[in-house]
Amino acid sequence: MSTPISTMSEFDGDDSGFTTDNPIYAIPDITTGLLLDYNADSLGSVGSSVTSWASSAGSLGAAANLTSGSSPRPTVVDGPNGHKAVRFVASSSQYLMTALFGTPLSLPMTQVVILRPAATSTASIVSGHYDTAANYIGIRRVSSGYDAGAGASSEIVNGSSSDTSAFHVVTARHGASGMLRVDTVKSNGATGQASASRANLPRVTIGADAAHTASFLSGDVARVLMFSRALTDADIASLHATLGATYGIAA
């Protein structure tokens, strides 16, 4: 069963505008626009190969199921806080990929991944082409941390997390401008994003570049979420708090 992705924040007061002893609960909306939710807890037993990874929730449904990929396949492993994860091995060129979407996706978009990298070398985590290989929407692992954006000339870099010992929640938001968070640390600047005029994200690849020919990932992925909107800062803070608590990830 997919872990709910909602949290509540408590505020003292009521709709009269005066404080009372009765709290109001404000719930950031982090389910609207959910396209897919790949949750490793839905997979088989630890040690089994991942031959198909169905989305547990989201409007894309079966169209976004990861049913294509490398041989040998990635495997299910013990993940964070009693949950499962999918292990990718770069030396085996492992990846998972959706079939082509009936209608290519467009911006705005938010991508979220929970992972523990095994190396600091550049590796694609979630990727997808727009017009060319140089224009993509996705999240990559780099020696300084993580990056996201539209190609080598316009990435957003967040160097707050260079270790490979713990799981992290990494979020890339692409709207009027791009933004990248690692756990609760926001990237400096918000200039890198796929062009808003591009509307050609034909499929999603996990663990390699969008052409599944290079930039292979070594590491464990526990969850991948994608939204058809740019989540607000409040949405993302709520999402990170929920996922952090679920997977035992420190802020």
C-alpha positions as semicolon CSV with decimal commas, in nm:
position;residue;x (nm);y (nm);z (nm)
1;M;0,000;0,000;0,000
2;S;0,133;0,342;-0,093
3;T;0,229;0,565;0,198
4;P;0,002;0,873;0,212
5;I;0,172;1,197;0,118
6;S;-0,003;1,450;0,334
7;T;0,072;1,631;0,658
8;M;-0,111;1,872;0,882
9;S;0,009;2,193;1,041
10;E;-0,161;2,327;1,353
11;F;-0,251;2,694;1,400
12;D;-0,429;2,846;1,699
13;G;-0,738;3,042;1,610
14;D;-1,068;3,017;1,428
15;D;-1,234;3,186;1,132
16;S;-1,335;3,484;1,347
17;G;-0,977;3,608;1,335
18;F;-0,932;3,577;1,711
19;T;-0,721;3,316;1,882
20;T;-0,903;3,038;2,064
21;D;-0,816;2,715;2,235
22;N;-0,936;2,526;1,926
23;P;-0,664;2,473;1,664
24;I;-0,717;2,503;1,292
25;Y;-0,547;2,243;1,077
26;A;-0,408;2,364;0,747
27;I;-0,334;2,087;0,500
28;P;-0,105;2,179;0,208
29;D;-0,240;2,020;-0,107
30;I;0,024;1,776;-0,226
31;T;-0,199;1,527;-0,405
32;T;-0,346;1,747;-0,679
33;G;-0,165;1,690;-1,005
34;L;0,000;1,364;-0,896
35;L;0,106;1,184;-1,213
36;L;0,282;0,881;-1,070
37;D;0,412;0,727;-0,749
38;Y;0,671;0,452;-0,778
39;N;0,693;0,298;-0,430
40;A;0,946;0,016;-0,376
41;D;0,725;-0,129;-0,101
42;S;0,492;-0,248;-0,379
43;L;0,762;-0,474;-0,526
44;G;0,852;-0,836;-0,454
45;S;1,072;-0,983;-0,185
46;V;1,420;-0,860;-0,104
47;G;1,665;-1,007;-0,354
48;S;1,415;-1,036;-0,638
49;S;1,469;-0,874;-0,977
50;V;1,253;-0,577;-1,074
51;T;1,090;-0,686;-1,398
52;S;0,801;-0,440;-1,366
53;W;0,741;-0,145;-1,134
54;A;0,382;-0,023;-1,143
55;S;0,285;0,324;-1,026
56;S;0,088;0,296;-0,702
57;A;-0,108;0,619;-0,759
58;G;-0,142;0,906;-1,004
59;S;-0,332;0,994;-1,319
60;L;-0,086;0,837;-1,565
61;G;-0,174;0,490;-1,440
62;A;-0,055;0,198;-1,647
63;A;0,090;0,431;-1,911
64;A;0,367;0,520;-1,669
65;N;0,452;0,171;-1,551
66;L;0,822;0,093;-1,572
67;T;0,810;-0,226;-1,776
68;S;1,124;-0,191;-1,986
69;G;1,485;-0,188;-1,877
70;S;1,826;-0,341;-1,866
71;S;1,942;-0,696;-1,839
72;P;2,036;-0,785;-1,572
73;R;1,759;-0,607;-1,388
74;P;1,789;-0,392;-1,077
75;T;1,706;-0,577;-0,754
76;V;1,493;-0,518;-0,445
77;V;1,693;-0,448;-0,128
78;D;1,626;-0,345;0,231
79;G;1,580;0,030;0,230
80;P;1,535;0,309;0,485
81;N;1,339;0,273;0,808
82;G;1,205;-0,075;0,730
83;H;1,101;0,008;0,372
84;K;1,225;-0,143;0,048
85;A;1,438;0,016;-0,223
86;V;1,555;-0,068;-0,575
87;R;1,930;-0,110;-0,621
88;F;2,089;0,008;-0,947
89;V;2,444;-0,096;-1,038
90;A;2,621;0,135;-1,283
91;S;2,874;-0,127;-1,392
92;S;2,582;-0,341;-1,511
93;S;2,423;-0,046;-1,696
94;Q;2,097;-0,096;-1,510
95;Y;1,792;0,121;-1,569
96;L;1,411;0,115;-1,579
97;M;1,206;0,295;-1,843
98;T;0,841;0,363;-1,921
99;A;0,681;0,304;-2,254
100;L;0,613;0,613;-2,462
101;F;0,329;0,820;-2,319
102;G;0,023;0,860;-2,537
103;T;0,061;1,236;-2,503
104;P;0,404;1,379;-2,415
105;L;0,417;1,563;-2,083
106;S;0,482;1,935;-2,056
107;L;0,581;2,184;-1,790
108;P;0,522;2,282;-1,515
109;M;0,634;1,968;-1,337
110;T;0,775;1,854;-1,003
111;Q;0,987;1,542;-0,956
112;V;1,069;1,386;-0,619
113;V;1,307;1,099;-0,546
114;I;1,417;0,926;-0,225
115;L;1,756;0,767;-0,272
116;R;2,094;0,671;-0,132
117;P;2,371;0,706;-0,393
118;A;2,665;0,466;-0,387
119;A;2,904;0,704;-0,561
120;T;2,957;1,073;-0,623
121;S;3,021;1,035;-0,995
122;T;2,769;1,197;-1,229
123;A;2,466;0,975;-1,269
124;S;2,109;1,027;-1,386
125;I;1,843;0,945;-1,130
126;V;1,521;1,049;-1,304
127;S;1,552;1,170;-1,662
128;G;1,356;1,245;-1,974
129;H;1,428;1,417;-2,304
130;Y;1,249;1,717;-2,434
131;D;1,361;1,815;-2,786
132;T;1,719;1,687;-2,771
133;A;1,959;1,512;-2,537
134;A;2,079;1,854;-2,423
135;N;1,730;1,959;-2,311
136;Y;1,591;1,743;-2,036
137;I;1,394;1,748;-1,718
138;G;1,536;1,535;-1,442
139;I;1,758;1,498;-1,140
140;R;2,123;1,395;-1,155
141;R;2,387;1,303;-0,903
142;V;2,711;1,502;-0,930
143;S;3,029;1,517;-0,724
144;S;2,910;1,829;-0,541
145;G;2,563;1,697;-0,463
146;Y;2,270;1,702;-0,707
147;D;2,157;1,901;-1,007
148;A;1,846;1,947;-1,217
149;G;1,757;2,149;-1,519
150;A;1,766;2,170;-1,895
151;G;2,115;2,071;-1,995
152;A;2,476;2,145;-1,924
153;S;2,435;2,522;-1,960
154;S;2,145;2,574;-1,721
155;E;2,140;2,330;-1,432
156;I;2,045;2,417;-1,077
157;V;2,301;2,272;-0,837
158;N;2,247;2,188;-0,472
159;G;2,573;2,089;-0,306
160;S;2,429;2,047;0,040
161;S;2,455;1,670;0,037
162;S;2,767;1,499;-0,093
163;D;2,766;1,196;0,134
164;T;2,665;0,848;0,025
165;S;2,583;0,707;0,368
166;A;2,219;0,813;0,405
167;F;1,895;0,837;0,213
168;H;1,786;1,181;0,097
169;V;1,469;1,343;-0,034
170;V;1,555;1,534;-0,351
171;T;1,297;1,754;-0,523
172;A;1,321;1,938;-0,855
173;R;1,047;2,189;-0,932
174;H;1,011;2,335;-1,281
175;G;0,764;2,618;-1,327
176;A;0,820;2,980;-1,422
177;S;1,166;2,910;-1,284
178;G;1,339;2,601;-1,154
179;M;1,421;2,504;-0,798
180;L;1,604;2,213;-0,638
181;R;1,585;2,092;-0,278
182;V;1,790;1,827;-0,103
183;D;1,605;1,732;0,215
184;T;1,503;2,076;0,347
185;V;1,792;2,271;0,193
186;K;1,690;2,489;-0,100
187;S;1,920;2,548;-0,396
188;N;2,088;2,881;-0,451
189;G;1,916;3,060;-0,734
190;A;1,628;2,944;-0,948
191;T;1,739;3,005;-1,303
192;G;1,784;2,660;-1,450
193;Q;1,477;2,497;-1,597
194;A;1,357;2,329;-1,910
195;S;1,209;2,590;-2,141
196;A;0,839;2,642;-2,076
197;S;0,781;2,620;-2,452
198;R;0,896;2,260;-2,462
199;A;0,615;2,007;-2,447
200;N;0,780;1,684;-2,544
201;L;0,863;1,462;-2,248
202;P;0,779;1,131;-2,414
203;R;0,878;0,890;-2,135
204;V;1,063;0,865;-1,803
205;T;1,384;0,672;-1,731
206;I;1,512;0,587;-1,382
207;G;1,878;0,503;-1,328
208;A;2,027;0,631;-1,656
209;D;2,011;0,912;-1,908
210;A;1,691;0,936;-2,110
211;A;1,844;0,740;-2,397
212;H;1,957;0,474;-2,144
213;T;2,304;0,476;-2,298
214;A;2,513;0,660;-2,035
215;S;2,526;0,825;-1,691
216;F;2,415;0,510;-1,509
217;L;2,328;0,530;-1,139
218;S;2,483;0,329;-0,859
219;G;2,256;0,345;-0,558
220;D;1,921;0,264;-0,402
221;V;1,591;0,433;-0,493
222;A;1,299;0,394;-0,253
223;R;1,039;0,626;-0,406
224;V;0,980;0,836;-0,716
225;L;0,695;1,086;-0,742
226;M;0,599;1,316;-1,027
227;F;0,346;1,601;-1,030
228;S;0,201;1,793;-1,322
229;R;0,248;2,125;-1,144
230;A;0,519;2,318;-0,966
231;L;0,460;2,245;-0,598
232;T;0,475;2,551;-0,377
233;D;0,736;2,592;-0,105
234;A;0,467;2,504;0,151
235;D;0,370;2,193;-0,047
236;I;0,731;2,080;-0,067
237;A;0,799;2,144;0,301
238;S;0,493;1,935;0,388
239;L;0,592;1,662;0,143
240;H;0,947;1,648;0,278
241;A;0,823;1,633;0,636
242;T;0,593;1,341;0,554
243;L;0,849;1,147;0,352
244;G;1,123;1,225;0,604
245;A;0,913;1,081;0,886
246;T;0,813;0,777;0,682
247;Y;1,165;0,691;0,574
248;G;1,351;0,809;0,883
249;I;1,537;1,084;0,699
250;A;1,680;1,368;0,904
251;A;1,610;1,723;0,791
